[in-house]
Amino acid sequence: MAESTGESASAPSLPPLPEWLIPRPHLVSRLARGVLGPLTVVVGPPGAGKTALVTEWAHTSALPGPVVWVTCDGGKEVPGVFWPRVVAKLREVGVGPAYAGGAATAPPSGTTGAAGGRPWPARVAEGLARRTGPVVIVLDDFEPAPGSAAAEDVTLLLRHAFPMVRLIVVARRDPPLHLHRRRLAGELTELRTGDLAFTEKETVTLLAQHDVTLTGSAVRRLARRTEGWAAGLRLAAMSMAGHRDPAAFVRRFTGDEEAVVSYLAEEVLDVQAAPMRHLMLVTSILDRVNAELAAAVAGADADGRFAVLVRQNSFLHPLGEGWYRYHRMFRDVLLLRLRYEAPERVARLHRRAADWLGEHDLLPEALGHALAAGDPAYVAQVAVERLAVGRILGLTGETLSDDLIRRLSQSAATAMERVTATGRGTAAATDMDSARGCEVLLLAAAVTLAQRDVEGCYEALRKADAVIAGLPFGVRKAVPRTTRLTGCVIRMAVGAARAATAAMVAEGPTEPSWALAAAAEFDELCAGLPGETIEHRAELRAFTHFVRGSAELRCGRLKSAERSLLAALKAIGPHESSPLRRDCLIDLALLATVRGRTRTAAELAASAQRPEVRGWAPADRSRAALHVVRAWSHLARGEPAVARHELDRADAALCIPPYDPPVVALRRLAGETADMSEDGAPPTVEAVRDLCAAVPGPWPTEGLERTVRLACTAAHGLPRPAGTPCRAPVAVEPGRVPSESAGSRGAAKGQVLSGRERDVLEYLARTMTTEEIAAEMYLSVNTVKTHLKSVYRKLDVTRRSAAVRRAREWELL
């Protein structure tokens, strides 16, 4: 043992250093720093290595003084036993507090909290005050109840005896020693469960003690599974010793291993009082839990016990804002015991959890517990009653995971198969013809559309409508509004995706009239719902505005389309990144293009891609619209070669159904405009009018004519030297500079400049500052500086004046 700076610790006072100890110098150093202050706590679950760590510190570090190791009685601490034990340990290292007027003897057995009429903390503090160096007292397994005499006595000792007393408390839960106050004062050092978790390197060392060797991936898997819990790692290593395939063992290693179950049951679960044990078992079904959810699942009286559970159980990890989760392996043990002792209660507990989570708008977790309840009809009920259709269809940034969508799809399919197997006329078939059966069909329609199975979605939707239509009038009136709202949203989604199948065309009107009718029905149904129901589902209101605006745009009603699309953006909010926001901005860009406002269209198209939305499939009609809008923006800047590149990308998207006829017409007009732009002379007014008049669609031609004229003017409006022939277009990939002759260098460079860089260059020519350019373009100063650097690089200059001069030489301004 290293020599201390004061007196060396007496060997009898310390537990021996275990032979199996894994050195943990980074934690030992934290303990060494902690004992410079009054209080250090080492808190963690059973088997976390708390005592072993403090023992390593006491045997291997330079100590500030003698170490007094006191093994306590946990939550059963009695002052009349505790203080004699402390005094006896102090005497072992030569520290003898006065007793009964100064006698250096131990107190008589049974003394309760006072000696010679004075409290024990004061007497011990008085004895320690005569020392010249500090004493470190380690209280191992010190877990008195809050407000108990033992807790208050130790608090008094710390208050009056520091700096002569340095205290280390080792416990499974926080000791009631006013930790918050000391934490604020900077007088507390803490090592908790996360700090005690074994690293991968320490895991390898522990496995080597049992002659077990694993690959790096297997070690990482084992560390993740055990969360670095020392006892779990040790039990796994003991089980793997001599195993033929340790890696296979790791893949199967969970909390239901017999050794793990026995250890945790004996050390944690079976020592609990019956009410606390019940609370732990029933809340183990939850991925995360707070006091209210615990009360909903376990019963109203669990609310108060949950606070005690949090305080006493280190296997419960805080997640913030009052939420906690169980250690994975401990949760496995609890679930195993719950299924063994009360299997009939598991489904009911999951239903309670799903109901509470649904009421609190935690839809993914609510649906997960509904699925775990094992009743497909109940799953559909939760999804429809809680209006989860927006999440299922991915209308928000908080979409459901692919795995959850898959499980919902399987649940809906199972429910429909059960009904089909029973045949009509039975009780189950009658249920299928009810509103509950309609919920199953609507869930099936939603998940199939989320998986891009349009035919399957429409078939399930048609059956759901038929079920409702077949109900008696009185029963049909009683169908919940949430059920009918869900059907409206799915119909709008089908129309908004331009998913007009042959069956839809044959049976009735298609988008946009079908989508507009569904949007009108949605508004009517919302009028009868409580306000908070729709407020919690802002994405549905936003989606309705978007569907209406998109349909009105394709009907040629541009003003009302703009109002609806802007209302959708307002309902979405400025900070959400979702497919719905992206599609709104692209449709607004399309609207601006039709009106001849190509600069606005380019800005909206750029905003639609910031930030990028994941999961944008090639079949999304907004992708083709975006490329068409960008093509028109490049045409308006006199960049027909770059515009053709965008049109090629639009063609690739348009060749995948569903189709969007207005976008197809705009794409065709853009191609013809690119041809006109590359002719030797600008087109006549009559030619432009005839070209736009031939475009199929409901849009007014004035805006289209303005857009075409702007493109042709940009391509032909720059003056050319006399006698210079019209140069052929240079095919340029965006962002690349092709090799070319000096005579065509300016043309190629001009085409390489992006639209934003062209705009920045124009503002440079007006001698505007960087800040003024940023304000004019609604960009940040840093973004403008980035564009400036790109312009300088492409023009091969280093200053503003040189950039403007070079741009004029190459006829870019």
N, C-alpha and C positions, 0 to 999 in steps of 0.2 A: 504493500500500500504506500502511496506517495505520502511524504511528510506534509503535514498541515502547516499553515502559517501561524497557528496557535498551538494548542495541545493536540497530540495525536489521538485519534479515536481509539477507545479501548475495544479490543477484539470481542469480548463477551457481549458488548452492546449491539453488534451488527450481525445480521444473518450471513451465513457463508456465501461466497461467490459460487453460483451454480456452474457445474462443469459444462452444461449445454448452453451457456449464455452466448448470445450473438452480440458482439461488440457494436455499440451504437454511439460513436463519438460525437456525432452532430447533436444528439439529444443530451448527452452528458454535458456538453459545453453549455447548453441552455440551462441545465440545472445549476451548473457552476456559477453562471451569471445570476440566476434567480436567487440563490442563497445570500447574495449581497444585499437583498431587500428583505422586508419582514416576512412575506408569505409567498410560498410556491405551492400550487395545487397540481397534482397529477391525477386526472380523472379519465376513466375509461371503463369499458365493460369487462366482465370476467375474462381472463385469458388474454388481455391486451398487452401484457408485459410491463405493467406499472411497477410492481415490486421489484422485478428483475432490473429494470432501468435504474431505479433509485439505489439498489444494491451495487450496481456497477459504478455509479457515480461515487458512492461512499468508499469503495475499495480502490478506485483508480484516479481520483482527482485530488488536487491540493485543497484541503478543507480549511475553512476559516476558523475552525475550532473543533472541539470534541463533538461527536455525533451521538445523540441519544435516540435509540430506536425503540419505539413503543408500539407493540401490536395491540390494537384495540378490539372492541367487540361489535363493530358495525353500528347498526341502528339501535342496539340495546345498551348503549353506554350509560353507566351509572356513576355519578361523581364520586360516591363513596368507594368505588373500586378503581375508577380511572385515576384519581389523583395519587393514591398510594402507589399505583403502578408507575406513574410518571416520576415520583420522587425516588422510588427505588432505582429506576434506570438512571436518574441523575447521579445518585450516589455511586453507581457502578463506574462512572467516569470521573469521580472525584468532585462532583458538584453537589454540595449538601445544603439545601435551604433550611433555614431556622425553623424550629417547631416548638410551640408551647414556651414562648419566652426565650428562645435561643438555643434550646437543646438540639444538638445535631443528630437527631434520631428520626427514624421514619415514623409517620403518624400511626396511631393504633388502627387496626382493621375495623372497618365499619364507619370511620369518620365520614361525615356527609357534608362536604362543601365548605367547612370552616375548620380552622385549627387554632386552638387557644382563643376562640371568639373572633378570629379574623379570617376572611375568605382565603381559600387556598391560592388563587392567582396572586393575591397581594403578598402572601408569605413566600411563594416561589420567586416572585419578582424581586422581593427584598434580598433573598439569598443570592440571586444572580447579579444584583446590582454591585456587589462587592468584588465581582470578577474584573479582570483586566481585558479579557477577550470574550467573543461571543460563543454561544452554544447552539448547535443545530439540533432541533427536536424533530424527528420524523414520526408522524402519527399515521401508521399503516392501518387501513380499513377503518378510518374515523368517519362515521356517518351518523352523528346524532340527529335527532329530530329538530326542526327549526324551533327556536325558543326554549329548548331544553336547557337544564342547568349546565350540562357539560359544554354545550355550544357557547353559552354566555360566558362561562369561566375562561375558555380558551380565547374568546374575543377580548376579555379584560386583560389576560396575560400578554397578548400581542400589543395592546394599547400601552401598557405600563412598563413592559420589559424590553422592548426594542430600544437600542440595537444589540442588547446582550443576548436576545433570543431571536433565532431565525427558524421559522416553522416551515416544514414540508408536510403537506397533507396528501395521502394516497387513498383514493376512494373510488367507488363505482358511480357516485353521483356528487354533485356540487355540495361541499360542506357549507352549513349555514353560518358563515363567518363574514357577512357583509361584503361579499365579493364585488358587487357593483361599485360600492363606495371606494374600495381599494383600487379597483380597475381605473376609475376616473382619476384617482390621486397618483397613479403610476406606481403603486406599491404592490402590484400583483404580477407574478409570472405564472402562466398557464400552459400545461401540456395536456391536450385532450385527445379524443379518439383518433381524429385525423392525423395528429402529430405522431401518435404511437403506431400508426399503420406501417407495416414493413414495406420497404422499397423492393424493387425487383432484385437488386443486388443482394440485399439481406435475405430475400427469399431463397436465392441460389445457395447462400451460405447455410441456411437452415436445412435445405434439402440434402446438402452434402453431408451433414451430420448423420443422416440416415442412409447414406450411400445411394441417393437417388439423383439421377441426372436427367434434365429435361431440356428440350430445345427452347430457344428464346420465345417463340410464340406460345408454347405451352406454359412457360413461366408467367408470361403476361396474362394468359387466360386464367391461370390459378390465382394470380394476384388480384385480378378484377373480380373473380368470383368470391374470394374471401374478403375483399376490400382491405387486404393487408392485416387481417385479424390474426394475431400470433398463434392463438390456440387452434384456430381453423387450419392454418398452415401446418402446424405441428401434427395435428390429427391426420391431415392428408398425407404428410410425409411418412408417418408411421404405417398408414394403410398401403402406401405405395412401395414400402421396403420389400424387396423380393418379388414385386408384381411383374408379370411378364411384359406388359405394355403400359408403362406409366403414363404415356401421353393419352392413351385411350381412357385411362382412369380419370385423368384431369378433365377430359371432355364430358364425362358422366358425373363428376363430383359436384354434389349439391348439398343443401342442408338436410336432406333426408338420409344421408349416410348414418349408419347405426351409431358410430362413435360420436359424431357431431350431435345427433339427437340426444344421446345419453348425457353428454356433457352439459348441453344447454338446458335440458330438462332438469337435471340435478342442481345446476348452479343458479339458474335464473327462474325458470317457469314454476317448478314445483314448490319453491319457497315462498311464492306469492300467496296473499290472502285470496279467498275464492272470488270476491268481486273484482279485484285487480287482475286475476288470472283470466276471468271471463272477458274483461275489457281487452286484454292483449290478444286473446284468441279471435274475437269477432272483428277487431280492427285490422287483423293481419290480411284480410282480403283486399285492403286498400293499398294502392301504390303510394299514396301520400294521405295524410290525415291531419285534421285540425280539431279543435274542441267541439265545434258545432257538428261536423261530420261524424265524429266519434259518438256524440249523443244521438244523432239520427240513426246510426247503425246499431249501437249497443243499448240504447234506451236513454231517457232523459236524465236519469240519475248518474250517467257516466260523465256528464260535463265536469263535475267537480273532481272526479277521480282522474280525469285525463291530465289535469295539471300536476297531480302527484306522480302519475306515470312518467310524464316528461322530466320531472325533477329527479326521479329515482332510477331511471333506466338509461344507461349510456348506449344501449343498442338502438335508441331512437335518435336519429340524426336531424338537426334543424335544417330546414330549407329556406327559412325567411318568411316574414309576414304571418307567423303563427302556424306554418305548415311543418310537418315532420314526416320522416319515413323510417321504416325499420331497416336495420342491417339485413342484407340479402339473405344470408345464411340463417339468421335468427328468424326471419320471416318464413323461410322454408320450413323450419321446425314448427312454428306456430300453425301454419297452414296444414301441415301433416297431422298435428294433434287435433285441429278443428275437424278435419275430414274424418278422422278416426272416431272422435268422441260424439260429434253431432253432424253427420253428413246431411241429414234432412234439413238443416238450417242454412246451409251454404247458399242455396239459390235465393232464399228469402233475404239474406243479408245483402246479396248483390242487388236485389231489387230496391232495398232501402237506400243503398248507396247511389244507384242510378237515379232514383227519384230526387234525392237531395242535390246531387250534382247537376241534374237537369234544371232544377229550380234556380240554381245559382249560375246558370249559363256556362257551365263547364262541360260542353257537349262531347268532346272526344272521350273524356273519362266516363261520362254518363253512358254513352253508347258502348264503351268497353265493358262496363259492369252489366249492362242489359244483355250483352252477348254472353257474358259469363253466367248469367242466370239460366241460360239454356232454353229459353222460350222464344222462338222466332216471332210469334205474334206480339209478344211484349216488346221485342226489339223494334218492330215496326211502329208500335204505339209510341214509344219514347221518341223515335226519330220524327214522327209526324206531329205529335203534340208539341214538341219543343221546336218545331220549324227548323230542323237541322238540314233542310234541303239545300240551303245556301252553302253550308260547309261541304256537303257531299259533292255538290257540283263545282266546288272550287271558286266560288264568287269572291271570297275574301283572301287576305294574305295568310290567314290561319287555316289552311286547308287540312283535311284529314289525311292521315298517312295512307300509303298504298296498301299496307297490310290491313288497316282497319276497313278500307273500302272493300277489299277482297273478302274479309270476314262478314261484312254486311251483305255482300252479294250472295255468299254461301247461305247465310241465314234466311234471306228472302227466298232463295231457290228451295231450301228445305221446307219452308212454310207452304209454298205452292205445291210441292210434291206431296206433302202430307194430305192436303185437301184433295188433290187429284186422285190419290190412291184410295181414299174412302168412298169416292163416287158421290153422285148427287142424291139428295133426299135424306142424307144422314145429318146428324147434328153438326159435323164438321163442315159439310157442304153448305148448310144453312148459315153457318158462321162466315163462310167465304162470301156469301151474298149480302153480308152486313157491312156496316162501316168499318169494322175491324178487318174484315177481309180486304176492303178497299185500301186500308193502310198498308197491308202487305204488298199489294200490287203497286202502290205509289212508291214504296221503298225500292221495289224491284226496278221500277222505271228510272228512279233517280240514280241508282248505282250502275245500271247498265249504260245510262247516258254518260256518267262519269268515266266509264270504261270505254266510251266512244262506240258503243253498240247502238246505233240510232234505230235500226229496225227493231231490236229487242225492246228498246225504250218505248217506241211508239205502240208496239203491240201491248205491253203492260199498261200503258196509259189508256189505250182504247178499252181494255178490259175493265179498268178502274171506273172509267166514265160509264160503261155499260152496267156495272154493279150499282152505281148510284142511281142511274136512270131507271133501273128495275125495281128499286125500293118503293114501297107504298108512299104516298104523298106525305103522310104524317111522319114516317120514319126518315124520309129524305130531308125534310125540314130540320130534323134533329141531328143530321150529320154535322160534326164539329166544323167550325170555320177553319180551323187549322188544317183539317183534311182537304177542304176545298182550296185553301190557299196553296198548299203543297202542290196540288194538281195544276193550279194556275202557273206557278213558278216553273214547273217542268215543261208545260206547254210553251211558255215564253222562251225557255232555254232551247227547246227544239227549234223554234222559229228563229231565234237570234243566231243559231249556228247554221242557218240556211240548210237545215237537214230535212228538206222536202223529199220524202221517199215517194215511190210510186203509189203506195197505199194512201198516203196523205193527199196526193194530187187527185186520186180517184174518189176519195171520200168527201172532199170539201175544199174550202179555200185554204191557201197556203200563206206563208209569210210573204208580205208584211201584214196582210189583213188578219190572219190568224193570231199573230203576236199582238196586234193592237187590241183585238177582242179580249185576249187573255189579260192584257195589262188593264183594260177597263174593268174586267171582273175582279182583278186583284184589288183595285182601288175601292170598289164597292164592298168587298168583303172586309177590308181593313177598317172601314167606317164603323163596323160593329164590334171591333175588338178593343180591349183595354189599351190605352196608349202605351203603357210600358212594354206590352208584348211586342209591338213593332219597333219600339225604340231600341230594344235589345237585338233586333235583327235589321240593323240599318242597311246591311248588304241587300236585303230583299227589296226595300224601298228604292235603293239606288239602282238595282237591277231592273226594276220596273221602269224607272225613268230612262235608263239606257235602251231598253227594248223599244219603248215608245219612240225615243229620239232616232234610233237606228231605222226603225220602220218608216217614220215620217221622212227621214232623209231619202230613203229609197222610193218614197212616193212623190218626192219633189217638193214637199212642204218644208222649205229650208228654215224659215223663221221659227216655226214651232219645234222643228228638230233641234235647232240650236238651244232653245230654252230647255228642252227635256234633257239634252246631253249635259248642259251646264248644271242642271239640277242634280243629275246623277253624280257628277264630280263633287258637288257640294256635300251630298249625302255620304259619299265614300270617305271624304276627309283628305287633307293635303298630304298626310304622312304615310298612308297605307300603300303598300306595294302589292298589287293584286292584278290578275288578268282583267278584272272588270274596269279598273282605272285605266289600264293600258288600252283596252278596246274603246273606251270613251274618248280618249285623246286621239286615237287613230281615226275614229269616225268624225271628230271635230276637224281633224286635218283634212279629211276627205271633203267635208263641207266647205272648208276654206278654199280648197283647190277648185271646187265647182264654181265658187264665187269669183275666182281669179285672184285670190289673195295667197300667192305661193309662198311669200316670206312667212306669213303667219302659219301656213300649213307646215313649212319646214320646222318651225319652232315647236309646234305641237307634236310632230312626228319624232323629233329629238327627245322631247319630254316623255313621250310614251315608252322610250327605251331606257329611261333613268328613274329608278334603278331597274336593272334587267329582271324580268319575271321568269322564274324557272318553269319548265314544263310546257313551253310553247310549241305545240305540235305543228307539223307542216300543214295539216288539214284545217287549222284555224283560219277562218276567212279574213281575220284582221291582218294576217301576215301578208297576203296578196295585196290588200288595200294599202298597207304601209309601203310596200315597194313601189306601187303605182304613184302614191303621193310623193315619194322621194324622187321618182323619175321626173315628175312634173317640176319639182323644185330645181333639179339640175337643168332641165330644159329652159326654165326661166332665167338661169344664170348663163346660158349659152354653152352648156356642156352636154351636147347630144351624145357623145361617146359614153360618158359616165351614165347618162340617162338610159342608154340601151342596155348597159350592164344591169341596172335596176329592173328594167323590163324583162330581161331574161330571168331574173330571180322571181319576178311576179308570175311569169309563165310557169315556172316550176311549181309554184304554190297553187295556181289556178287549174293545173291539170289534175289536181286531186279533189274529188268531190267532198263536201257539197260546193256548188258553184254560187257565185254572186254576180248575177247578170249586170248590174250597174257598174261594178268594178271592172268586169270584162270589157264593157263598152268604153270606159275611161282608159283602159290599157290600150285598146285598139286606136283610140284617138291620139294617145301619146305617141304610139309608133308612127302614125301618119304625120304627126307634127314634127317628129324627129327627122323624117324624110324631107319635109318641107324646109326645115331649118338648114339642111345640108345642101339644098339646091343653090344654084348660082345667084338667084335673086329672091328677095322676100316675096311672099304671096300677096295677091291682091285682097282687098276687103271682101270682094264677092267670093273668092276662093275659100277664105276662112269661114264665111257665113255658110257656104254650102257644105263644107266639111263638118261643121258643128251641127248643122241641121240634120245630117245623115246619122247622127249618133242616136241609137235606140235608147229610150229611157225617158223618165218624166221630168228631167231637170230643165230649167230655162236655159236657153242658149246664150244669153247675154254674158253670163259669167264664163262659160266655156270659151266663147269668142275672145274675151279679154285674156284668158289664160293662154290661148293659142297665139294671139298677137304678141303677148309679152315674150313668149318663147322665140318666136321668129325675129322679133326686134333685137333680142339679146344675141341671136346668132348672126344677124346681118347689120346691126346698127353701128358697129365699130368702123371707122374710116380705114380704107386700105390705100397703100401707095398706088399711084397711077400706073396702070399697065400690069399690076400684079394679079395673076389669075387666082380665082377662088381656090383656097387650099383644101385638099381632101381631108376629111376627118381622120384624126389619129386614134386608133383603138387603144384605149388606156384602161388598164385595171386600176381601180381606186387605190391610192397610196403608193403606186409604182411609177417610176420615170423611165420610159422606154428610150433606147438609144436612137438618135436621130441626127439629122444634119443641122448645122448651125442655123440655116434659114428657117427651119421649122421648130427650133428649140423653144421660142416664146409660146407658140401654140400648144406644144406638149406640156410645158410647165404650167400654163394657164389652166389646162384641163386637170392637171394633178392637184392643184389647189382645191381644197374642199370648199363647200359653200360658206361655212363659217369663216374660213381663212380669207375668202374673197371679201366678205363683209368687213373683216378687220382691216384688210388692205385699203378698202375704200375710206374707212374712218381715219386711217393713218394719213391718207392724202389730204384730209381736211384738217390736219395738224391737231387732232384731238388727243388728249392725254389718255393714259391707260384707264384711269378711273372713269373718265367720261365715256370711253368706249364700253366699259363694263356696264355702266348705267344705261346706256343706249340699247345694249343688246340683252339686258336682263341676265347678265352673267356675273360670276365672281371675278375679282381682279386676278386671282391666280389662274383661272381658266383663260382669261384674255392673254396673260403672259405666256401660257402654254401655246396658244394659237400663234402668238408673235414669234416664238422660237421656231415653230414649224415653218412659218412664212419665210423667215430669214434663211433657214436651211435650204428650202426649196428654191429660193431666189439667189442663193449663194452670196449673201450679204451679211453684214454684222450690225448695221445701224438703220434707223427708221428712214432717214433721208435717202440712203442708198437703196432701201427696199422700194420706196416710191419711185425713184428714178429708174430702177431696173424694170419695175412693172410698166412704166410708160414706154420704155424702150421696146418691151415685148408686147405692147398693145394690150396690156391687161387692165388698164384704167382708161 
